[in-house]
Amino acid sequence: MYQTIYHRPSSVEEAATLFAKGSEPKYLSGGHTLLPVMKQRLASPSDLIDLGKIKDLVGVEVSADTVTIKAATPHFDVATNAAAKKAIPALTYLASVIGDPAVRHRGTIGGSIANNDPAADYPAAVLALGASVKTNKRSISAEDFFKGLFSTALADGEIITQVAFPIPAKAGYSKFPHPASRFALTGVFVVKTKSGDVRVAATGASQSGVMRVPAIEAALKANWSAGALDSVTISADGLMSDLHGSSDYRANLIKVMAQRAVTDAG
């Protein structure tokens, strides 16, 4: 048995101060990763700092060019936000297929991308849309944020406050979910920007976590259609292989999910 002190700060500043005072502190967002790890005695934080009740970290804002999701906003709130759905329907759809209803009512975008699980959904949207991750200290581009499995550019004690997504011309997301966890066995987010650029990101497939898919980007830039990917071959090098699917299987899933995402995008 071990002791941990639970804190419920009312501001980001208070949370950061509490973190600095703790000997082995941890921030708590949705808790879907940290709490099970604590139950298994694989983590024993001295202080548990709950970010979920900080009002400044909850909410969705939509402008002419950007959808901004604050870090402690539950997936359900994103999935059901009418303004966000009109601006980037693929993003709200992604939020609607995360886990199950219990997960969607508790899980948050900040916790998801800070944890950077290789099969999580949100990292694919962040990377494909070229989002900016804002913290209490700085702004980090999507390209610089993800550093590999369960690894990000966040410094010790740094708090994600919001994620700003540029509104694209078109976007789509499709995933092949694990039947039990609903994590992505492979998920692909495709984007056509307003300037005509194409960005594609896959989650659940690579040994290094979320990744861009240049071969699909090139094909879609030449011809934005599902059929344009018929002749594309995705290499299995560096892809995960486990009892749920081999690397070759995941390579094929990247292509198939991309085609479905393009069809959904229109």
NUBADREN-70302 format. One line per 8 residues: number of its first residue (from 1); their letters; for each residue y negated, x negated, z negated of N, C-alpha, C. Coordinates in steps of 0.05 Angstrom, whole numbers. Each point is the difference from the previous one (the first is absolute). Example, Ala and Ser with C-alpha at 12.3 -4.5 7.8 and 13.67 -1.06 7.14 Angstrom:
1> as> 114:-264:-156:-24:18:0:-24:-18:0; -21:7:14:-24:-16:-1:-22:15:-14
***
This chain:
1> myqtiyhr> 24:-17:0:-24:17:0:-25:-18:0; -21:9:14:-24:-15:0:-24:19:-2; -23:-11:-7:-24:16:-4:-19:-4:22; -12:22:10:-21:-2:20:-22:19:-9; -25:-7:5:-23:16:-7:-9:15:25; -1:26:-2:-9:17:23:-30:5:-2; -14:-5:22:-29:4:1:-6:20:22; -20:17:-4:-9:19:20:-31:-4:4
9> pssveeaa> -8:-20:15:-29:-5:4:-13:22:16; -26:3:-3:-15:20:15:-16:-12:23; 0:-27:3:-14:-13:21:15:-24:10; -7:-9:24:12:-25:10:-8:-24:-16; -25:0:-9:-9:-22:-17:15:-2:-26; 5:23:-12:15:0:-25:29:-9:4; 12:8:23:27:-8:6:2:-30:4; -20:-12:14:0:-29:4:-4:-15:-26
17> tlfakgse> -16:11:-18:-4:-13:-26:25:0:-16; 14:23:0:25:2:-15:21:-19:11; 1:-3:26:19:-18:13:-6:-29:-9; -25:-7:0:-8:-28:-7:8:-6:-29; 1:20:-17:6:-4:-29:30:-1:-5; 16:11:18:29:1:-5:14:-27:5; 22:-4:-14:15:-25:4:18:2:25; 13:23:4:15:4:25:-4:29:9
25> pkylsggh> -24:6:9:-7:28:7:10:8:27; 2:26:4:7:12:26:-16:25:5; -10:3:24:-12:25:8:21:21:7; -5:25:-7:18:22:6:-14:19:19; 12:6:23:-12:20:18:20:23:1; 16:3:21:19:21:0:24:-5:-18; 7:-26:-3:21:-8:-19:28:1:12; 3:6:26:27:3:10:16:-26:2
33> tllpvmkq> -14:-22:-1:14:-26:0:0:-12:-28; -24:-1:-12:-3:-13:-26:17:12:-22; -1:27:-3:14:13:-22:30:-4:2; 13:4:23:29:-6:1:6:-29:-7; -17:-18:9:5:-29:-7:-2:-4:-30; -19:13:-13:-3:-2:-29:24:12:-14; 11:23:10:23:12:-12:24:-18:1; 2:-16:21:22:-18:4:-4:-27:-15
41> rlaspsdl> -23:-2:-15:-7:-23:-15:-5:-25:18; -8:5:25:-6:-22:18:-30:-7:-1; -15:17:-14:-29:-5:-4:-7:10:-28; -16:-15:-14:-8:9:-27:-30:-7:-4; -17:15:13:-29:-5:-2:-10:4:-29; -19:-18:-8:-12:4:-26:-18:24:-1; -13:5:23:-19:23:3:5:14:26; 1:26:-1:4:17:23:-27:15:5
49> idlgkikd> -13:-6:22:-27:10:4:1:21:22; -2:26:-7:3:22:18:-26:5:16; 1:-3:26:-23:4:17:-3:28:10; 20:17:-5:1:26:12:-21:20:-9; -13:-5:-22:-20:19:-11:-28:-9:5; -4:-21:15:-27:-10:6:-11:17:23; -20:16:-5:-10:19:19:-10:-13:26; -11:-24:-3:-12:-14:23:22:-10:19
57> lvgvevsa> 25:2:-9:22:-10:17:16:23:13; -10:24:-2:14:23:11:-17:15:20; 11:6:23:-14:16:20:2:-11:28; -6:17:20:1:-7:28:-28:7:12; -11:-20:14:-26:4:13:2:-4:30; -11:17:15:1:-2:30:-28:-1:11; -5:-20:16:-26:-3:14:5:2:30; -20:-5:16:4:1:29:19:-21:11
65> dtvtikaa> 2:-22:-14:16:-22:10:23:-9:-18; 1:10:-25:19:-11:-19:11:22:-19; 26:-4:-6:13:15:-21:4:-19:-23; -12:6:-23:3:-17:-23:16:14:-22; 22:-13:-7:18:10:-21:-3:-17:-25; -9:12:-22:-3:-15:-25:28:-6:-11; 2:-22:-15:26:-13:-6:18:17:-16; -10:17:-19:18:15:-17:4:29:10
73> tphfdvat> -6:5:26:4:26:11:29:5:6; 12:21:-11:29:6:5:5:5:30; 24:-6:9:8:5:28:-4:29:7; 6:18:-18:-3:29:6:-28:7:7; -20:-12:-14:-28:6:5:-8:-9:28; 11:-23:9:-6:-10:27:13:18:20; 25:8:-4:15:16:19:-12:27:5; -14:11:-21:-11:27:2:-30:0:4
81> naaakkai> -13:-23:5:-28:-1:4:-8:8:28; -13:22:4:-6:11:26:-17:-19:17; -21:-11:-12:-18:-18:15:15:-25:10; 16:-11:-17:16:-24:7:20:7:22; 12:23:-2:20:9:20:-13:3:27; -24:10:1:-15:3:25:-7:-27:12; -7:-19:-18:-10:-27:10:24:-18:8; 20:-2:-17:23:-17:6:26:16:-8
89> paltylas> 9:18:17:23:16:-8:25:-16:-6; 3:-23:14:24:-17:-5:0:-11:-29; -24:-5:-11:-2:-10:-27:8:21:-21; -9:24:4:8:21:-19:29:7:3; 10:-1:25:29:4:4:16:-21:-14; -8:-25:2:14:-21:-15:2:6:-29; -23:8:-12:0:6:-28:19:23:-7; 3:19:18:17:23:-5:30:-5:1
97> vigdpavr> 8:-24:11:28:-6:1:8:-23:-18; -18:-7:-18:7:-21:-20:17:13:-22; 24:-11:-5:17:9:-22:5:30:0; -2:12:-24:4:28:-3:-24:12:-14; -1:26:-5:-25:12:-12:-8:-13:-26; 19:-8:-17:-6:-13:-26:-14:-26:5; 9:-16:19:-12:-26:7:-28:5:12; -2:19:17:-26:5:13:-22:10:-19
105> hrgtiggs> 8:13:-21:-20:9:-19:-8:-21:-20; 15:-22:-2:-6:-21:-19:-7:-26:13; 13:-7:22:-4:-26:13:-28:-2:13; -10:-24:1:-27:-5:11:0:-21:21; -21:1:17:-2:-20:21:-5:-28:-11; -16:-2:-21:-5:-26:-12:25:-13:-11; 16:16:-14:25:-11:-11:19:-8:22; 1:16:21:18:-6:22:-6:-26:14
113> ianndpaa> -25:-4:7:-6:-25:15:-2:-24:-19; -7:4:-25:0:-23:-19:28:-10:-5; 19:19:-1:29:-8:-4:11:-12:26; -8:11:23:8:-10:26:30:-2:3; 13:22:-6:29:2:5:5:-2:30; 20:-15:9:4:-4:29:7:26:15; 7:21:-15:8:25:14:-20:23:-6; -23:-7:-12:-20:20:-6:-14:10:25
121> dypaavla> -10:24:-1:-13:12:24:-29:-10:4; -16:1:-21:-29:-6:3:-7:-27:13; 15:-21:-6:-7:-26:12:-1:2:31; 17:16:12:0:2:29:-26:13:10; -11:20:-14:-25:12:7:-23:-19:-4; 0:-14:-23:-22:-19:-6:-1:-21:22; 23:-12:7:0:-21:20:-6:10:28; 12:22:8:-4:10:27:-29:10:5
129> lgasvktn> -12:12:-20:-27:11:3:-21:-21:-5; 8:-24:-9:-19:-21:-5:-18:7:-23; 11:11:-22:-15:10:-23:-12:-23:-16; -19:6:-16:-12:-19:-19:8:8:-28; 11:-18:-15:8:5:-28:-23:-9:-18; -13:18:-14:-22:-7:-17:11:-3:-29; -10:-20:-14:8:-4:-28:-25:-1:-17; 3:-5:-26:-23:-2:-17:-15:-27:3
137> krsisaed> 11:-17:19:-13:-26:4:-8:-5:29; 14:13:20:-5:-7:28:13:20:18; -3:-5:26:13:16:21:20:-19:15; 24:10:4:21:-16:13:10:14:25; 0:-13:22:10:12:25:30:4:-2; 10:19:15:29:6:0:16:-25:9; -11:-15:19:14:-23:10:3:-22:-22; -18:0:-19:1:-21:-20:13:10:-26
145> ffkglfst> 4:26:-2:9:12:-26:29:-5:-6; 18:6:20:29:-1:-4:10:-29:4; 14:-10:-20:8:-28:0:31:-4:0; 15:22:4:29:-2:-1:12:19:-20; 26:-1:-4:13:19:-18:-13:1:-27; -9:24:-8:-12:4:-27:-23:-19:-6; -13:-10:21:-21:-20:-4:-25:8:15; -23:-2:-13:-26:7:13:-21:-21:-6
153> aladgeii> -23:3:10:-22:-18:-4:-14:5:-27; 8:20:-15:-13:7:-25:2:-23:-20; -23:-6:-13:0:-20:-21:9:13:-26; 8:-16:-20:8:11:-25:-22:16:-13; 6:25:-6:-20:17:-13:-18:16:19; 2:-6:26:-16:14:20:9:29:4; -18:18:3:7:29:1:-9:11:28; 19:12:14:-6:14:24:-16:25:-7
161> tqvafpip> -23:5:13:-16:23:-6:1:21:22; 4:-9:25:1:19:23:10:-14:25; 9:16:19:9:-10:26:-15:16:21; -14:-15:18:-16:13:21:13:-3:26; 7:22:13:14:1:26:-19:8:22; -4:-18:20:-16:8:24:14:23:14; -15:20:9:11:22:15:6:-8:28; 26:2:9:7:-9:27:-3:22:21
169> akagyskf> 4:-7:25:1:21:21:26:16:-2; 22:-15:-5:26:13:-3:17:-16:-20; 18:14:-14:18:-14:-18:24:18:-6; 23:-13:-5:24:15:-6:18:-17:-19; 16:14:-16:19:-14:-18:27:14:1; 20:-16:2:27:11:-1:18:-19:-16; 17:11:-17:18:-17:-15:28:12:-1; 19:-18:-2:28:7:-5:4:-4:-30
177> phpasrfa> 1:21:-16:1:-3:-29:28:-5:-11; 1:-16:-21:24:-3:-15:6:27:-12; 25:10:2:6:28:-9:-3:5:-29; 1:-21:-17:-2:4:-29:-29:-6:-9; -10:-24:5:-26:-8:-10:-23:11:16; 4:7:25:-20:8:19:-19:-23:7; 6:-25:-9:-14:-23:11:6:-2:29; -16:-15:15:5:-4:28:22:-20:6
185> ltgvfvvk> 22:9:11:19:-19:11:-13:-16:22; -16:14:15:-20:-12:18:-21:22:7; -25:-8:-2:-22:18:7:-20:-14:17; -12:14:19:-19:-13:18:-25:17:3; -23:-13:-4:-26:13:3:-14:-12:25; -7:18:18:-13:-9:25:-29:10:1; -18:-17:10:-28:7:1:-12:-9:26; -16:18:12:-18:-7:22:-28:3:-10
193> tksgdvrv> -15:-22:-2:-26:0:-11:-20:12:19; -24:6:-10:-21:12:17:-9:-20:22; 5:-26:-5:-8:-20:20:22:-4:21; 24:13:-4:22:-3:19:21:-20:-8; -4:-13:-23:20:-19:-9:24:15:-12; 23:-13:-1:24:13:-10:11:-18:-23; 6:13:-22:11:-14:-24:25:16:-9; 21:-15:-5:26:12:-8:11:-16:-24
201> aatgasqs> 8:14:-21:11:-13:-23:26:14:-8; 19:-16:-8:26:10:-9:6:-7:-29; 11:19:-14:8:-5:-28:30:6:-3; 12:-12:-21:28:4:-5:19:-16:18; -11:-17:17:17:-14:19:1:-31:-5; -23:-12:-5:-2:-29:-1:7:-11:-27; 12:-24:0:6:-14:-25:-26:-9:-14; -22:0:14:-26:-8:-11:-18:23:-6
209> gvmrvpai> 10:25:1:-16:23:-6:-13:12:25; -21:15:-4:-14:13:23:-8:-20:21; 2:8:25:-6:-20:22:-12:15:24; -16:-15:15:-9:9:26:22:-3:21; -1:16:21:21:-2:21:-13:-5:27; -5:-25:7:-15:-7:24:12:11:26; 26:0:3:12:9:24:-6:29:6; 1:16:-21:-7:29:4:-30:4:4
217> eaalkanw> -16:-16:-14:-29:1:4:-7:-5:29; 11:-21:12:-6:-7:27:9:21:20; 23:12:-5:10:21:19:-17:25:-2; -9:7:-24:-16:24:-3:-28:-4:9; -10:-24:-2:-27:-5:10:-1:3:31; 22:-7:13:1:3:29:5:29:8; 15:14:-17:7:28:6:6:15:-26; -18:16:-9:4:14:-26:19:24:5
225> sagaldsv> 25:-6:-2:21:22:3:26:-10:-12; 16:19:-9:26:-7:-11:17:-14:21; -2:9:24:16:-12:22:-6:-29:5; -24:-9:-7:-8:-27:5:16:-20:-17; 14:11:-20:16:-17:-18:29:-1:7; 8:15:21:28:1:8:11:-28:6; -16:-17:12:10:-27:8:-6:-21:-21; -12:7:-22:-7:-19:-21:24:-7:-17
233> tisadglm> 5:-25:-5:21:-8:-18:-12:-14:-24; 8:9:-24:-10:-11:-25:21:-20:-11; -9:-24:-6:18:-21:-10:9:7:-29; 25:-5:-6:10:4:-27:-5:-23:-19; -11:-21:11:-6:-24:-17:-19:7:-22; 7:-7:-24:-18:5:-23:1:28:-11; 17:17:11:2:27:-10:21:2:-22; -3:20:-17:19:4:-22:27:10:11
241> sdlhgssd> 20:-8:-15:27:10:7:14:5:-27; 8:25:-4:14:8:-25:20:22:5; 10:12:-21:21:21:4:-11:25:13; -27:3:0:-12:23:12:-5:-3:30; -2:-25:9:-4:-5:29:-3:-29:6; 12:-9:22:-1:-28:8:-28:-6:11; -5:-26:4:-25:-8:13:-3:11:28; 23:1:15:-1:11:27:-6:30:-1
249> yranlikv> 11:13:-19:-5:29:-3:-30:5:-6; -11:-16:-18:-28:3:-7:-18:-7:24; 8:-20:16:-15:-7:24:-2:24:18; 22:14:4:0:23:17:-16:23:-12; 1:2:-27:-16:21:-14:-30:-4:4; -8:-25:0:-29:-5:4:-9:12:27; 16:-5:20:-7:11:27:1:31:0; 21:11:-11:3:29:0:-22:14:-17
257> maqravtd> -5:-11:-23:-21:12:-17:-28:-3:13; -4:-22:14:-26:-4:14:-3:22:22; 22:5:14:-2:20:22:-6:28:-12; 13:6:-22:-5:26:-13:-29:1:-11; -10:-22:-10:-27:-1:-11:-21:4:23; 6:-12:22:-19:3:23:0:29:10; 24:12:1:2:28:8:-16:18:-19; 3:-5:-26:-15:15:-20:-30:-4:2
265> ag> -8:-24:7:-28:-6:2:-13:14:24; 16:5:21:-11:14:23:-11:-19:21
***
